């Protein structure tokens, strides 16, 4: 007797996977987790500034996905829906821990520059000392932003969501997305400049 082969989910789109999961295909859920677990942790780390917190919120996000799979509708892009869940979880956590200081740089500092750069998701800040330092500075600057500016920077410049996806994720008009991005980037530049100047004085 020929053994029944397991489903190969690799060719499936995210939207097809969630529909499979809505039909009680647990394997589709596992594939979703495998596709998004690292991306989600990286996204949440940029928002929270704390790796352990990001991992905890990521787990909560996947748990909510599991429990609320039937709330997904085909009219929405799956990744947008998932990021909305994650962002709501992060917001809730952020409001509970406003007094938490996520990043400590101490006296570790490299030559400053004023370029506005955000590392991609697959970037490993531990690969070398220079890159690690830059990552710390960027994260500290992101942490200094207010909640609205922080989330728009993470969604646009780190996750690289397009404007329409951001509008759906945050449930705001497209014009508001554009204006928030501009203001958030200006705030981030000011914060980075302030960090570099302060550390330069302490050399």
C-alpha positions as CSV (number, residue, x, y, z in Angstrom):
1,X,0.0,0.0,0.0
2,X,1.4,3.4,-1.0
3,X,1.9,5.7,2.0
4,X,-0.1,8.9,1.9
5,X,2.3,11.9,1.3
6,X,2.2,14.9,3.6
7,X,1.0,18.2,2.2
8,X,3.7,20.5,0.8
9,X,2.7,24.0,1.9
10,X,5.6,25.8,0.2
11,X,3.7,26.7,-2.9
12,X,0.7,28.1,-0.9
13,X,0.2,31.8,-0.5
14,X,-0.3,33.2,3.0
15,X,-3.9,33.7,2.2
16,X,-4.3,30.1,1.0
17,X,-2.7,28.9,4.2
18,X,-5.1,30.8,6.5
19,X,-8.0,29.5,4.6
20,X,-6.7,26.0,4.9
21,X,-6.3,26.6,8.7
22,X,-9.9,27.8,8.9
23,X,-10.8,24.4,7.5
24,X,-9.0,22.8,10.5
25,X,-5.8,22.1,8.7
26,X,-3.3,22.4,11.6
27,X,-0.4,21.9,9.2
28,X,-1.2,25.1,7.5
29,X,-1.0,26.9,10.9
30,X,2.5,25.4,11.5
31,X,3.6,26.7,8.1
32,X,2.3,30.2,8.9
33,X,4.3,30.2,12.2
34,X,7.4,29.0,10.4
35,X,7.1,31.7,7.8
36,X,6.5,34.6,10.2
37,X,8.1,33.8,13.5
38,X,11.4,35.5,12.8
39,X,9.9,38.4,11.0
40,X,7.4,39.0,13.8
41,X,10.1,38.9,16.5
42,X,12.2,41.3,14.6
43,X,9.3,43.6,14.0
44,X,8.3,43.5,17.7
45,X,11.9,43.9,18.9
46,X,12.1,47.2,17.0
47,X,8.9,48.3,18.6
48,X,9.6,47.2,22.1
49,X,13.4,47.4,22.2
50,X,13.6,44.2,24.2
51,X,14.2,40.8,22.6
52,X,12.6,38.7,25.3
53,X,9.5,41.0,25.3
54,X,9.3,40.7,21.5
55,X,9.4,36.9,21.7
56,X,6.7,36.9,24.4
57,X,4.4,39.2,22.3
58,X,5.1,37.1,19.2
59,X,3.9,34.0,21.0
60,X,0.8,35.9,22.2
61,X,0.2,37.0,18.6
62,X,0.3,33.5,17.2
63,X,-2.0,32.3,20.0
64,X,-4.5,35.0,19.1
65,X,-4.2,33.9,15.5
66,X,-4.9,30.3,16.5
67,X,-8.0,31.3,18.5
68,X,-9.3,33.9,16.1
69,X,-8.5,32.3,12.7
70,X,-12.2,32.6,11.6
71,X,-12.1,36.4,11.9
72,X,-9.8,36.6,8.9
73,X,-11.5,37.7,5.7
74,X,-10.2,37.3,2.2
75,X,-10.7,41.0,1.5
76,X,-7.6,41.7,3.7
77,X,-4.0,40.7,3.0
78,X,-3.0,38.1,5.5
79,X,0.3,39.8,6.5
80,X,-1.6,43.1,7.2
81,X,-4.1,41.2,9.4
82,X,-1.3,39.5,11.3
83,X,0.7,42.7,11.8
84,X,-2.4,44.4,13.1
85,X,-2.8,41.7,15.8
86,X,0.9,42.0,16.7
87,X,0.8,45.8,16.8
88,X,-2.2,45.7,19.1
89,X,-0.5,43.3,21.4
90,X,2.6,45.5,21.4
91,X,0.6,48.6,22.1
92,X,-1.0,46.9,25.1
93,X,2.3,45.9,26.4
94,X,3.9,49.3,25.8
95,X,1.2,51.0,27.8
96,X,1.7,48.6,30.7
97,X,5.4,49.1,30.8
98,X,5.9,52.8,30.0
99,X,8.5,53.1,32.7
100,X,10.6,50.3,31.3
101,X,13.9,51.4,29.8
102,X,14.6,49.0,26.9
103,X,18.1,49.9,25.8
104,X,21.3,50.6,27.8
105,X,24.3,51.7,25.7
106,X,26.6,52.8,28.5
107,X,30.0,54.0,27.2
108,X,30.2,51.9,24.1
109,X,30.4,54.3,21.1
110,X,31.7,54.4,17.6
111,X,32.5,57.3,15.2
112,X,29.3,59.1,14.7
113,X,27.6,59.9,11.4
114,X,24.2,61.5,10.6
115,X,23.1,59.1,7.9
116,X,19.5,57.9,8.4
117,X,19.7,54.2,8.0
118,X,17.5,51.3,9.2
119,X,18.8,47.7,9.1
120,X,16.8,45.0,7.3
121,X,15.1,42.2,9.1
122,X,17.8,39.6,8.3
123,X,20.5,41.9,9.7
124,X,22.3,40.4,12.7
125,X,23.5,43.1,15.0
126,X,26.0,40.7,16.7
127,X,28.0,40.1,13.5
128,X,30.6,42.8,14.3
129,X,31.2,45.6,16.8
130,X,30.6,48.5,14.5
131,X,27.3,47.1,13.2
132,X,26.2,46.3,16.8
133,X,26.9,49.8,17.9
134,X,24.9,51.4,15.0
135,X,22.0,49.1,15.7
136,X,22.0,50.1,19.4
137,X,21.9,53.8,18.4
138,X,19.1,53.3,16.0
139,X,17.1,51.3,18.5
140,X,17.7,53.9,21.2
141,X,16.5,56.6,18.8
142,X,13.4,54.6,17.9
143,X,12.7,54.0,21.6
144,X,12.7,57.8,22.2
145,X,9.9,58.3,19.7
146,X,6.3,58.6,20.8
147,X,4.2,55.6,20.1
148,X,2.6,56.9,16.9
149,X,6.0,57.8,15.3
150,X,7.6,54.6,16.5
151,X,5.0,52.3,15.0
152,X,5.0,54.1,11.6
153,X,8.8,54.0,11.4
154,X,8.8,50.3,12.1
155,X,6.1,49.5,9.7
156,X,7.5,51.6,6.8
157,X,11.2,51.7,7.1
158,X,11.9,48.3,8.8
159,X,9.1,46.1,7.6
160,X,8.8,48.0,4.4
161,X,5.0,47.8,4.2
162,X,3.5,50.0,1.5
163,X,1.4,53.0,2.3
164,X,-1.9,51.2,1.7
165,X,-0.9,48.2,4.0
166,X,0.1,50.7,6.7
167,X,-3.2,52.5,6.3
168,X,-5.1,49.2,6.8
169,X,-2.9,48.1,9.7
170,X,-3.3,51.3,11.6
171,X,-6.8,52.0,10.4
172,X,-6.0,55.6,9.3
173,X,-6.4,57.5,6.0
174,X,-3.6,57.3,3.3
175,X,-2.9,61.0,3.6
176,X,-2.4,60.6,7.4
177,X,0.1,57.8,6.7
178,X,2.2,60.1,4.5
179,X,2.2,62.9,7.0
180,X,3.0,60.6,9.9
181,X,6.0,59.1,8.0
182,X,7.4,62.5,7.3
183,X,7.1,63.7,10.8
184,X,8.4,60.4,12.3
185,X,11.5,60.5,10.1
186,X,12.2,64.0,11.1
187,X,11.8,63.1,14.8
188,X,14.1,60.1,14.3
189,X,16.8,62.2,12.7
190,X,16.7,64.7,15.5
191,X,16.9,61.9,18.0
192,X,19.9,60.3,16.3
193,X,21.7,63.6,16.0
194,X,21.2,64.2,19.7
195,X,22.5,60.8,20.6
196,X,25.6,61.2,18.4
197,X,26.4,64.7,19.7
198,X,26.0,63.6,23.3
199,X,28.3,60.6,22.9
200,X,30.9,62.7,20.9
201,X,31.1,65.2,23.8
202,X,31.8,62.3,26.2
203,X,34.8,60.9,24.2
